[in-house]
Amino acid sequence: MKTQKVLLLITIFSFAVIKGFTQDTGIDKNLFPEPIGYVNDFEKILTDEQEAQLTKFLTVYEQNTTNEIAVVTLNTIETYSNFDQYAIDLSNLWGVGKKKKNNGLTIIFSKSLRKIRIVTGFGTEKKLTNEICKQVIDQIIIPEFKKGEFYDGVLLGLAELMKRWI
């Protein structure tokens, strides 16, 4: 019963976050899914419990730092031929991060496409450079993914990024 109440509160909070994630960027919104909250598991890789735990983790982090993180899984990138560009456009369309701080980070990956990208806002990339993000992907996330441990890969990767984002 307590778990259900926590999940309900997280769900309600996530819907409030959605409004902050969408903005007018000139990108064709029809090519992208609508955000659900901090965790958007469109490929259905995570269990409900894992998704709830990640949502709680990211919610507390945002409350303590104002930095916003979205995790997205996809099984298609529609009409795009470039996964990296799709990831950038999706993150920009959703407006991850506070507008004035540009402090967003989006981890987008696809098990079926075997692709992953970390997209950072301009404010975020001052601390989390492309090199750092690539290192986290290569040394922390991908080794877990290769073992089929997608939740662990994301969680460990997030922990390392958060540690370096101070």
Backbone hydrogen bonds in HBPLUS format (Angstrom, degrees):
<---DONOR---> <-ACCEPTOR-->    atom                        ^
c    i                          cat <-CA-CA->   ^        H-A-AA   ^      H-
h    n   atom  resd res      DA  || num        DHA   H-A  angle D-A-AA Bond
n    s   type  num  typ     dist DA aas  dist angle  dist       angle   num
A0005-LYS N   A0001-MET O   3.08 MM   4  6.43 153.7  2.16 147.9 154.5     1
A0006-VAL N   A0002-LYS O   3.01 MM   4  6.31 158.5  2.06 150.8 156.5     2
A0007-LEU N   A0003-THR O   2.90 MM   4  6.11 162.1  1.93 150.4 155.6     3
A0008-LEU N   A0004-GLN O   2.89 MM   4  6.07 152.6  1.96 145.2 152.8     4
A0009-LEU N   A0005-LYS O   2.96 MM   4  6.21 162.0  1.99 149.9 154.1     5
A0010-ILE N   A0006-VAL O   2.89 MM   4  6.12 160.2  1.93 151.7 157.6     6
A0011-THR N   A0007-LEU O   2.88 MM   4  6.04 156.7  1.93 145.7 152.2     7
A0012-ILE N   A0008-LEU O   2.93 MM   4  6.17 163.6  1.96 152.8 156.8     8
A0013-PHE N   A0009-LEU O   2.93 MM   4  6.10 164.7  1.95 150.1 154.5     9
A0014-SER N   A0010-ILE O   2.82 MM   4  5.98 153.2  1.90 146.4 154.5    10
A0015-PHE N   A0011-THR O   3.07 MM   4  6.39 151.2  2.15 149.7 155.9    11
A0016-ALA N   A0012-ILE O   3.29 MM   4  6.64 146.9  2.40 142.5 151.1    12
A0016-ALA N   A0013-PHE O   3.05 MM   3  5.12 121.6  2.40  96.9 111.8    13
A0017-VAL N   A0013-PHE O   3.08 MM   4  6.43 140.8  2.24 144.5 155.7    14
A0017-VAL N   A0014-SER O   3.09 MM   3  4.99 123.4  2.42  92.6 107.2    15
A0018-ILE N   A0014-SER O   3.14 MM   4  6.46 140.3  2.30 144.6 154.5    16
A0020-GLY N   A0017-VAL O   2.88 MM   3  5.25 122.3  2.22 107.9 122.8    17
A0021-PHE N   A0017-VAL O   3.12 MM   4  6.44 129.9  2.38 143.9 158.0    18
A0021-PHE N   A0018-ILE O   2.90 MM   3  4.99 135.8  2.09 101.1 114.6    19
A0023-GLN N   A0093-LEU O   3.08 MM  70  5.89 142.3  2.23 173.6 170.0    20
A0031-LEU N   A0028-ASP O   3.17 MM   3  5.96 169.2  2.18 122.2 125.5    21
A0032-PHE N   A0029-LYS O   3.22 MM   3  5.62 168.3  2.23 116.1 118.6    22
A0071-VAL N   A0038-TYR O   2.76 MM  33  6.20 159.3  1.81 164.5 171.8    23
A0040-ASN N   A0071-VAL O   2.73 MM  31  6.00 162.0  1.76 163.6 170.1    24
A0073-THR N   A0040-ASN O   2.95 MM  33  6.35 161.7  1.98 151.8 151.0    25
A0044-LYS N   A0041-ASP O   3.24 MM   3  5.28 156.7  2.30 101.5 108.5    26
A0042-PHE N   A0073-THR O   3.17 MM  31  5.41 128.1  2.45 135.8 133.5    27
A0051-GLU N   A0047-THR O   2.94 MM   4  6.16 162.5  1.97 153.4 158.3    28
A0052-ALA N   A0048-ASP O   2.93 MM   4  6.13 155.4  1.99 145.7 152.4    29
A0053-GLN N   A0049-GLU O   2.90 MM   4  6.12 157.3  1.95 149.1 155.4    30
A0054-LEU N   A0050-GLN O   2.91 MM   4  6.13 163.0  1.94 152.3 156.6    31
A0055-THR N   A0051-GLU O   2.94 MM   4  6.09 158.2  1.99 145.2 151.8    32
A0056-LYS N   A0052-ALA O   2.95 MM   4  6.15 159.8  1.99 147.4 152.6    33
A0057-PHE N   A0053-GLN O   2.94 MM   4  6.12 163.7  1.97 149.2 153.9    34
A0058-LEU N   A0054-LEU O   2.88 MM   4  6.08 163.8  1.90 155.3 158.8    35
A0059-THR N   A0055-THR O   2.85 MM   4  5.94 150.3  1.94 146.3 155.2    36
A0060-VAL N   A0056-LYS O   2.98 MM   4  6.16 169.6  1.99 157.2 158.5    37
A0061-TYR N   A0057-PHE O   3.10 MM   4  6.25 157.1  2.15 141.1 148.0    38
A0062-GLU N   A0058-LEU O   2.95 MM   4  6.10 160.0  1.99 144.0 149.1    39
A0063-GLN N   A0059-THR O   2.96 MM   4  6.19 158.9  2.01 150.8 156.8    40
A0064-ASN N   A0060-VAL O   3.01 MM   4  6.20 147.4  2.12 146.7 154.9    41
A0065-THR N   A0061-TYR O   2.96 MM   4  6.06 138.1  2.14 147.3 158.4    42
A0066-THR N   A0062-GLU O   2.74 MM   4  4.61 153.1  1.81 134.7 140.8    43
A0068-GLU N   A0103-ASN O   3.16 MM  35  6.48 154.6  2.23 149.3 156.6    44
A0105-LEU N   A0068-GLU O   2.94 MM  37  6.38 132.7  2.17 149.6 163.2    45
A0070-ALA N   A0105-LEU O   2.94 MM  35  6.48 151.8  2.02 152.0 161.2    46
A0107-ILE N   A0070-ALA O   2.89 MM  37  6.36 159.3  1.94 162.8 167.2    47
A0072-VAL N   A0107-ILE O   2.79 MM  35  6.15 164.6  1.82 165.4 166.9    48
A0109-PHE N   A0072-VAL O   2.91 MM  37  6.40 158.4  1.96 159.6 165.7    49
A0074-LEU N   A0109-PHE O   3.03 MM  35  6.36 146.1  2.15 143.7 152.6    50
A0080-TYR N   A0077-ILE O   3.06 MM   3  5.69 156.8  2.11 144.9 144.1    51
A0086-TYR N   A0082-ASN O   3.05 MM   4  6.30 157.6  2.10 150.7 157.7    52
A0087-ALA N   A0083-PHE O   2.88 MM   4  6.14 159.8  1.92 154.2 159.4    53
A0088-ILE N   A0084-ASP O   3.01 MM   4  6.29 158.9  2.06 149.3 154.5    54
A0089-ASP N   A0085-GLN O   2.89 MM   4  6.06 169.2  1.90 153.4 156.5    55
A0090-LEU N   A0086-TYR O   2.84 MM   4  5.99 161.2  1.87 153.5 159.0    56
A0091-SER N   A0087-ALA O   3.01 MM   4  6.13 165.2  2.04 147.2 151.4    57
A0092-ASN N   A0088-ILE O   2.92 MM   4  6.13 159.7  1.96 151.0 157.0    58
A0093-LEU N   A0089-ASP O   2.81 MM   4  5.92 160.9  1.85 149.9 155.6    59
A0094-TRP N   A0090-LEU O   2.94 MM   4  6.10 164.3  1.96 152.3 156.2    60
A0095-GLY N   A0091-SER O   2.99 MM   4  6.06 127.7  2.28 134.3 147.9    61
A0095-GLY N   A0092-ASN O   3.14 MM   3  4.98 131.6  2.39  91.0 104.5    62
A0101-LYS N   A0098-LYS O   3.09 MM   3  5.26 125.9  2.39 102.0 116.6    63
A0102-ASN N   A0098-LYS O   2.61 MM   4  5.44 142.2  1.75 163.2 172.7    64
A0123-GLY N   A0102-ASN O   3.00 MM  21  4.78 127.9  2.28 124.3 133.6    65
A0124-THR N   A0102-ASN O   3.25 MM  22  6.68 134.0  2.48 159.6 148.0    66
A0121-GLY N   A0104-GLY O   2.88 MM  17  5.02 152.2  1.96 148.8 142.6    67
A0106-THR N   A0119-VAL O   2.78 MM  13  5.05 158.3  1.82 149.0 155.9    68
A0119-VAL N   A0106-THR O   2.79 MM  13  5.05 163.5  1.82 150.5 155.2    69
A0108-ILE N   A0117-ARG O   2.89 MM   9  5.36 175.5  1.89 169.0 169.4    70
A0117-ARG N   A0108-ILE O   2.81 MM   9  5.36 147.2  1.92 155.5 165.5    71
A0110-SER N   A0115-LYS O   2.87 MM   5  5.35 157.7  1.92 155.0 154.8    72
A0114-ARG N   A0110-SER O   2.88 MM   4  5.57 119.5  2.26 128.1 142.2    73
A0115-LYS N   A0110-SER O   3.19 MM   5  5.35 151.2  2.28 139.8 148.1    74
A0124-THR N   A0121-GLY O   3.05 MM   3  5.06 117.1  2.46  96.4 112.1    75
A0125-GLU N   A0121-GLY O   2.91 MM   4  6.15 156.7  1.97 160.0 165.9    76
A0127-LYS N   A0124-THR O   2.99 MM   3  5.82 149.1  2.08 124.2 130.4    77
A0128-LEU N   A0124-THR O   2.88 MM   4  5.92 178.8  1.88 155.0 155.5    78
A0133-CYS N   A0129-THR O   2.99 MM   4  6.29 167.9  2.00 156.4 159.6    79
A0134-LYS N   A0130-ASN O   2.88 MM   4  6.02 158.9  1.92 146.6 152.6    80
A0135-GLN N   A0131-GLU O   2.92 MM   4  6.11 154.8  1.98 145.3 152.5    81
A0136-VAL N   A0132-ILE O   2.94 MM   4  6.23 157.8  1.99 153.1 158.5    82
A0137-ILE N   A0133-CYS O   2.94 MM   4  6.18 159.4  1.99 148.9 154.8    83
A0138-ASP N   A0134-LYS O   2.83 MM   4  6.00 175.0  1.83 156.4 157.7    84
A0139-GLN N   A0135-GLN O   2.83 MM   4  5.73 163.3  1.86 150.1 155.2    85
A0140-ILE N   A0136-VAL O   2.97 MM   4  5.25 147.2  2.08 131.0 138.6    86
A0141-ILE N   A0136-VAL O   3.04 MM   5  6.42 163.5  2.06 154.4 159.7    87
A0142-ILE N   A0137-ILE O   2.85 MM   5  5.81 176.4  1.85 164.0 164.9    88
A0144-GLU N   A0141-ILE O   3.08 MM   3  5.49 123.6  2.42 108.8 122.2    89
A0145-PHE N   A0141-ILE O   2.98 MM   4  6.27 159.8  2.02 153.0 159.7    90
A0146-LYS N   A0142-ILE O   2.85 MM   4  6.04 157.6  1.90 160.7 164.9    91
A0147-LYS N   A0144-GLU O   3.01 MM   3  5.20 136.3  2.20 101.6 114.0    92
A0149-GLU N   A0144-GLU O   2.95 MM   5  5.12 151.7  2.03 152.4 143.1    93
A0148-GLY N   A0145-PHE O   2.79 MM   3  4.88 156.4  1.84 108.2 115.1    94
A0153-GLY N   A0149-GLU O   2.98 MM   4  6.13 156.5  2.04 146.0 153.1    95
A0154-VAL N   A0150-PHE O   3.00 MM   4  6.20 164.6  2.03 151.1 154.4    96
A0155-LEU N   A0151-TYR O   2.87 MM   4  6.04 170.7  1.88 156.9 160.0    97
A0156-LEU N   A0152-ASP O   2.84 MM   4  5.87 170.7  1.85 153.0 156.0    98
A0157-GLY N   A0153-GLY O   2.94 MM   4  5.92 154.1  2.01 140.2 148.3    99
A0158-LEU N   A0154-VAL O   2.80 MM   4  5.95 160.9  1.83 152.6 158.0   100
A0159-ALA N   A0155-LEU O   2.96 MM   4  6.16 160.1  2.00 147.6 153.0   101
A0160-GLU N   A0156-LEU O   3.08 MM   4  6.32 158.4  2.13 146.0 150.9   102
A0161-LEU N   A0157-GLY O   2.95 MM   4  6.20 162.5  1.98 152.6 157.7   103
A0162-MET N   A0158-LEU O   2.80 MM   4  5.97 165.5  1.82 157.6 161.6   104
A0163-LYS N   A0159-ALA O   3.02 MM   4  6.15 153.4  2.09 142.0 149.3   105
A0164-ARG N   A0160-GLU O   3.13 MM   4  6.39 149.7  2.23 144.9 152.2   106
A0165-TRP N   A0161-LEU O   2.95 MM   4  6.00 120.3  2.31 140.6 156.8   107
A0165-TRP N   A0162-MET O   3.19 MM   3  4.95 142.2  2.34  93.5 104.5   108
